[in-house]
Amino acid sequence: PTVSGGVFFDDRYVGNPLVFCGCIGLLPRALVKGAPKAGDRIIALGGRTGRDGIHGATFSSAELQSTSASEFSHAVQIGNAIEEKRVLDCILRARSAGPGGTPLYTAMTDCGAGGFSSAVGEMASQLGASVELSHAPVKYAGLSYTEIWISEAQERMVLSVPQEHVAALRAIAQQEGTLLADLGEFGTPDKSIRLHYQGTLVGELSCDFLHEGLPNPTREATWPAQPQPVAQTASHAASQDSIAPTLLALLAHPTIASKHWIIRQYDHEVQGATVVKPLVGPRGVGPASAAVLQPIPASHRGIAISQGLQTSVGDARLGGDPYWMVLASIDECVRNLVCAGADPARIAILDNFCWPSCDKPSNMGALVRASAACYHGAKAFRTPFVSGKDSLSNQLRYTDPATGEAKLIEIPFTLLVTGLAIVPDVRRALTTDAKQPGNHLVLIAPPASRETVALGASLAQEVSRLAINLPIPHVDLALAPKAAACIAGLIGQGLVRSAHDCSEGGILVAIAEMLIGAQGDARIGCDLTSHALSSSHADAFAHAFSEGPTRYLLEVSPADAPRVHQAAHASGLEATHVATLTPAAHLSWRIGSESQQVSVDALTKAWRGTLDW
């Protein structure tokens, strides 16, 4: 099920569109770790091996050229969801089919990158292994032993199974309708991997050499002390008259616009565990900050899932820096989780790096900056990186057919941060949709400064074609964790009715999304007129659309507002009453003496219209 996600648009992904997918599972705590033992059989469970997926991992990390689609079509694996389900059921049964309810296997891994070569190679790293490749079931005749060894065909697992348990596992596999193949044995006297095909030795390699023999390369990395924008765009002055059109344009921007066309292609309520869905509100229209699942029905404890992606903050064209990009992504991910009711002290995160070629010193320098930020951000937020992946050659080289000129398109520096968090009580899980007229919208944020309300790296900068040499807001690693703890405490005390983070589009877009989700039989609007955005027109535009980090928008009752303000101030943060919810379905604001408004219907139409396929 697709319970949480996002889509980010940039023209430079035209040659290398990126797709990140993740799965979350639960397992018994006693079975977290496993290790093969000498004498265990090497059991392949699941699908047959074919040529599909050969060099899939190396292809995904290689520079693309215009001919790649036809030359490397074999690199894409062919999935089979029915076979995958059979394998899953077989493994779950075998997990408790041994003596005293123990597993029939001692260790297990999937055939991902490199297929059997990496699966067996990793499991045998301390033991060695003897493998008979002709025992592997194949999709068709004609595969060489090399192809069998490195194919990344899907739905295959490798298990380490004690000899005395093989028969029991084979019986379960037959009952579940999945294939089981005995490929050999873990353990050789010299800790080497020996490959046989039809009884003939065809390959031999020391595990020590395989895992430790490759020397680490030394690469050159450069990064300027002060990154400078590499180009200029047309500059347009922000004015009070441009706030409403800019708001509608931002809501219609494909990065912000509703992704309901993706969400509703798939079932995000499998097994009935979804407490907070990807679309929220009375009509299931508004965007959720995070999804919340209740995986164990008998427990009120849940998990929240969300992500952070702030690619523009690291964009060299805007004078950005990958260091601040990563910190902004971690900050956004944490805010999304906290706004759904997660405990910020129980968050784990994952990194997915996608980079243009690091043979270029400036790209390598950017990677070093991003990696340093991962370390500093994880330490500051106390959010360990528990997994991750990288692909470091994402660029397209081609020849312009009109001019014959060689061209290169590099993707922007991209690091997706995915977060998983504990929700102590799913009954206190929050959604983003506004709940009740008369309640206050309170902005919790670091003390205001020129940087925190800057328009650098914002979508408003792109949409309104503002000058690109604008300050880019930075995360304060001292205040950001305090803000997360403060908001979580307020939610835990029941003082918050709804919560939303201010990210893409800024505070005005966040308010609009809260109103879009709120619409049902009762209509809810928002009035900012008694709380002017700013006294000057230019500042009003920046306050409306800045994407400064570490900002939370909370809906609180008037009676609880003093406690919310007091808690924020105690954490070194500012609490600002920015708006009041109304029974009229309009978003209204004032700049100076002039009032403006946009109907919630117009906001909804703009937000849902762009990707309504």
N, C-alpha and C positions, 0 to 999 in steps of 0.2 A: 504493500500500500504506500501511496505517496502522501505522507502526512505533513511534510515540511519542506520548503525549498524556495528557490528564487531564480530569476533569470536576469542576467546583466547584458546590456547591449553595447558593443563598440565595433566600429567598422573594421578594426584591425584583427578581429577574429574571423574574417571572411575565409582565410585559408586554413585556419586551425580552430574550428569551433570546439569549445571545451565542454565536457559533460562530466559532472561529478555525481556519483551515486554511493550511498552508504546503507548499511543494514545494521540493526541492533538486535541482539538476542540476549536471553537470560540463560544462565547455566548454574548448576549446583556449585557452591563455593568450593567444595572438596575436589571438584574436577577441573579447576582452573588450569592446572599444570599437568602435563604428561610428558613422558620420555620413552622412546623405544628401548628395548633391551636386546642384548646379543642373543641370537637364536629366534627372535620374533620373525614371523613371516611378513613379507611386504605384500600387502593386499590392496589391489586397485578395485574400487567399488564405483559403479555407476556407468556412465556412457562409454561408447566406443571411441577409439582414437582415429582421427582423420587428419587430412592436410589443412583443414580450416584452423586458423590461429597460429600457424607456423610463423615465427618471428613477430608475433603480435606485440610483445613487450618492446622489442628493439624498434619496431616500426613506430610505435606510439611515442618513442623518445627520439625519433630521427627528424631531421629537417625535411619538410615536404617540398615536392616540386609539382609542376602542373601535370605530370604524367603519373603521379603516385596512385591515383584512384584506380587506374587500370592495372598498374604493375604490381600493386600490393593488395589486391582484393582478397588474396588468400590469408592475409593477416587477421581478418575479422572472423571471430569464432561464430559458429552457428549454434544458437541456444535451443534447448528443448526443456520447456518448463515442466512437462509431465515426468520426464526422466529425473529432473531435479527433485521433484516431490517424492518420487519413489526412493531416491537415495536418502533424502532427509528422514523419511519414515523408518527406513532400515536402520540408520545410524541411531535414531532416538530409541528404537526398540533394543538395539545392541548395547546401548549405554547402561542398561540395568539388567541385562540378561545373564550376567556372569554370576559366580558364587556370591551369595549374600547381597544380591542386587547391584553388584559392581559391573563396570563395563567389560565387554569382551575384548576390548583393544586397550593398549597402553599409551598410544599417541596417535595423532591424526593431523593431516594438513590437506589443503586443497591443491589441485593442479592449476595454479594460476600462471604467472609469467614463467616461461621455460618448461611448463608441463612436468612430466616425470623427472626431468633433469634437476629442477630446483626442488621439487617436493621430496624426492628420495635423497637428493644431495644435502638438503637442510636437515632432514631427519637423521641421516647417517653421519652427520659431521663428526661425532665423537666415537663412532663404531665402525664405519665402513659398511659396505653392502655388496651382495652378489645378486645381479639382476638378469633375468631371462626375458628379453624384450619380445620374443616370439609368443609369449603367453598373453600379451595384451590383446584384448578384443579390438578389432579394427572395423572401420565402416566399409572398407572395400579393399580388394587385393591391390598389391603393387607398392605399398608403403615400404620405404627403406627403414632399416633399424635406426638411422639418424632421425628420420621424420617421426618415428614412434617416440623416440626419446625426448624430442623438443616440442612436439605439438602441444598447443594450448587449448585443445578441444575442451568443451565445457562439460559440466555435470560429472566430474571425476574427482574422487577423493582417494588419498593414499593413507592406509591404516597400518599401524604396527600391531600385529595380532599374535599372541602366544600360540604355539603349535596346537596345544590342547583345546583351543577355543575356535579354531578355523572351521570345524564341522558345524558348530552351533551357528556361527555367523553365516556360513553358506546356506544353511536351512532358512534363516531369516531372509536372506537376500532372495532366495527362490520364492518364498511366500510373498515378498513385496514386489516381485517382478523386475528386479534389477540384477545387473551382471556383477559377478565377483571373479577376479582373476588373481591367482597367486603368482607374483612376479619374482619371488626369490626370498632372500633371507638377510636380515640385518646382522652385521658383525663379520669382519674379516681379520685375520691375525695382524696384518700391517695397516689396518684402518684405511683401506683404499676402496674405491668403488670399481667393481668389475662388471662390465656389460657383456652379455652373451646374446647371440642370436642364432637360434636353431642349434644350440650346443657349441657354437664357435665363439671364442673370445674376440670381441670387436672393439673393445675400449677398456682402458684402465687408467685411473687417476687417483693420486693420493688425496685424501680428504684434507690433510694439512695444507697441501699446495692449493687445492681448490678454494679453500676458505681464507687462507692467509698469504698465499703466494703472490698475489697481484700487488705490486708496489703502488702506494698512493701517489697520484700525479700532483705536481705543483703548478698552479695556475696563477696568472696575473690578474689582479683585481684593482680597479681604480674607481674612485667616486669623488666628484668635486666637493669642496667644503661647503659651497653654497650653490646648489643646483639652479640653473637659470632656464627660464622658458626658452624653448627652441624655435618658437614661431609666434606670430601675433595674429589675432583675429580682429575683425571689425569691432570697435568699441561703441557701445550704446549706453547712454546715461540711464540709470534706473530712476523711475519717477513714481509718484503716487498713482498715476493713471495706469501704470503697467502691472500693478500688483494682481488685480483680478485676472487679466489675460495670462499672466505668468503662472498663476495658481492652476488655471485650467490646462495650460500647456504642460505643466509638470505632471499633473494627474494623468494626462494622456501619454506622457513619455513612456515608451515600452518598458523601461527599467522599473518604473513605478506602477504602471497600469496593472489592473487586475489580471491574474494568471488563472482565472477560473477555467479557461479552456484546457489547461494542462491538468489542473487538480481534478476535474470531473471526468477525465478520461479513465481514471483509475479508482479503485476502491480504497478509500482512506479510513474505512471502519471495519476492516477484517478482524474477526474475533471479538468485535464489540468493545475494544479497549480504548478507543479514542475519546478522551474527556473534553479536550479543546481541539477543535478541528482547524484545518487550514483556512477555512472561511467561517466567520463568526457573526453573531448578531441574530435578531429574531428571524430574519429571512436567510441567514447564511450567506451574506454578501460581503461583509467587511473583511479586511486582511487580519490574520492573527500574527502576533509577534512571535509566537512559538506554538508548536503542537504539544499537547500533554496527553500521555498515555497512562492507563491504570493496568499494568500487565498482570497483576494478581488480583482477581475479583474480591478476595477476602480481605485485602489490605487497602487502606486509603492512601498508601504511599504510591507516588507516581514518578514518572520521568518526563522531563521536558526536552524537546529537540528544537534547535534552531541553528542559525549560521550568521556569519558576518563577512561581508565582502566590500572593501572600500578601495577598489582599484584606482579610482581617480586621484586619491591622495598620493599615490606613488607615481603618477604620470609625469614623466620628464618633460613632456610638452607644456605642462602647466607649472613647471618648477617644483614638482612633487618629489617625494623621497620615500622609497620603499620601507624605510624604518618606521616612519609615521603611518604609512599605509597599514602595516601589520598591526601596530598598536590600535589603530582605529578599527580594524576588523575584529580584533579580540574584544575591544570595548563594545562594539555593536552586538557581537554575539552574546556577551554577558548581559547586556541590557535587555535583549530580546528574551532571554531565559528568565531573568529576574521579573520582568513585567508579566510573565505568565504564572508567577508564584514560586519559582525555583529558589533553592537555597544557594546563594553565591559561594558558600564554603564547600559545596559539594558539586562542583562543575569540573568535567573533564572535556578537553578540546582535542581536535585533530587538525592537522595542517595538510592542505593540498597545494603544492607549489606547481605552477606552470610558468615557464620562463622562455624567452628566446635564447639562442645559443650562448652558452657561457664560455665559448672560445673567445668571445669578444670581451676584453677586460672591463668595459663599463657595465656590461650585463652581469659579469661575475661580481663586480663590486656591489651592484644592486642586490644580488643574492646574499652576499655577506651582510649587508645592511639589514635585509629582511630576517636573516637567521638570528642576528643579534637581537632584533626586536622580539622575535619569538621567545628567546630566553628571558629578556627583561620583562615582557608582558606576562609570561607564565609565572615568574617569580612574584611580580607585584600583585596579580590577581589571585595567586595561589591556585591556578588552573593548570594542572599537568597536561602536557601533550601525551596522549596514550596511543596514538597511531598517526599515520600520515602517508603521503605518497608524493612523488615528484616526477615531472616530465620537463626536461630542460633543453629542448631543441624545437620549440614551437615557433616556427617561422616558415614562410612560403617563398620559394625562389622560382621565378618564372620569367619568360621573355615576352615583352610587350609586343603583341602581333602587329601593331600599327607602326612602331618605330624600330623594332628589333632590339630595343634596349633591355638589358638585364635588370630585373626588379626584385626587391626583397621586401616582404611585409613581415615585420616582427609583431607578435602579440604584445599587448601591454603587460607589464609585470603583474602577475596574478597570484594571489594567495587566498584561498578560501579557508576560513576558519569555521569548523562545524563544532557545535557544542551539545553535550549531553549533561543533564543535571537532575538531581533528586528534587522532587516536589514533596515536601513533608506531608502535605494533606491535600489531595486533589479536590476536596470540597472547598478549599480556599483558592483554587486555581482561578486566575483572572483572564478576561478577554479584553480586547481593545475597544469594543463598541461602547459608546456613552450610554449611561443608564437612566438618568432622571433629571428633568428640568429643575433648575434651582441649585444644582450642585456646582461647585467651583472646579475649574481646571487650573491646577497648580504646576508650574514649571520648576523642577528641581534640577539645578545645574551648578557648575563651578562659578565662582564670582565673575561677573561680566567684565570682559575686557575687549580690546579691539580684535584680538585673535579669536575669541570664542564666538563672535558674531561675524566673522569674515566669510566672504563668498568664494574664496579660493577652493578649487576642486569640487564645487557644487554643481548640481544639475541646472540650477538657475543660471550659473555662469555660461553653461552651454546653450540653454534654451534662449536666453536673452542676449547672447553674443556679447558678453561683457569682456573687457580687457582681461588677458590671462595672467598678468603679473600682479595677482591679488594674494594677500596673505592666506595661507592654508592653516586651518585650525589644527592644534596638536593635542594629544591626550596627556592629561596630567596624571602620571602614575601614582602620585600620592593621594589625589582626591578621588580618582575613578573607583578604586576598590571600596573606599568609604561610602561613596554614593550608592554602590550596589548593595552594601550591607544595610544602609539606611532605608532604602526602598523596600528591601526584603523584610526588614523589621516592621515597617508601616503596614505592609500587606499582611504579615503574620498577626498583627494586632487587629486586623479587620477594619482599618481606617481608609482603605482604598477601594473604590467601586469599580474602576477600570484603569488601565495603565497602558501607555504606548511610549515607545522610544522615539526620539526625534532623530531621524537619519536622512535618507534620501528625500530631498525636497524641503527639509526644515520643519519648523513648528507649524506653519500654516497648513502644509500638506498633512502633517500628523493629525491635526485637529479635523481636517476634512475627512480623513480615513476613519476617525472615531465616529463622525456623524454619518458617514455612508453605512457603516455597520449597524448603527443604532436604529435605522428606520424599520418600522413594523407597523402594527395597528396604531401605535402612538408615534407622533412625529417629534423629533428632537433637533433643535438648532443650537447655535452658539453665538454669544454676543461678546465681542471684544471692545465695544464702543466706549465703555467706561474705563477701559484699560488700554489706552492708546499704545500702538506698537512703538511709536517713537515720536518725538517732537519734530524731527526733520524728515523730509521725504526720502532722502538717500539712506538714512539710518533705518527707516521703516522697511525698506526693501530688504536690507541686510538682515534685520531682525526676523523678518517673515520667512526668509529662504536660506539663511545660513545653515550649514550642516555640521556645526560644531559638535564635538563628541560629548559623551557623558551627560546627556540631557534626557530627563524623564518627564513625561506629561501625565499627571495623576488626576483622576476625578475623585473629589472628596466632598463630603457633605459640609455645609457651612459650620455645623457644630464641631466637626472634627478638624477643620482647617487650622486652628491655632496649634494643635498638637503636631500636625504635619510640619508647619513652619518651624516650630520649636526643635523638632528632631533634625530637620535639615540644617538649621543654624548650628546645632551642637556638633554636626559632622563637618563643619567648615564650608557648607554649601549655601547657595541662595535659594529661597523659595519665593516665587513670584506668582501672585494671583493674576493670571493672564486673561481669563474669560469666565463667563457664567453660561451654563446651559439653559436653553429656553424651549418653550413648547412650539415655537415657530421654526419651521424647517428651512432656516437660512443661516449662513455664516456671515456675520456682520462685523465690521471693524471701523475704526476711526483713525484718520491721520490728520493731526491738527484739528481744524474745525469741520472737516469734511468726513461724512460717513459713506461707506460702501458696503455692498452685500452681494452674495451669490447664493442662489437657491441650492439646497442639498440635492435636488433632482439634477441640476446642471452639473454639480460636482460628480454625482454618480454616473451620469451619461459620459462625461469626459473620461472617468477612471475605467469604466467597463467597456468603452467603445473601441479602443485601439486594438485589442487582441481578442475581440469577441468573434471567434472563428467557429 
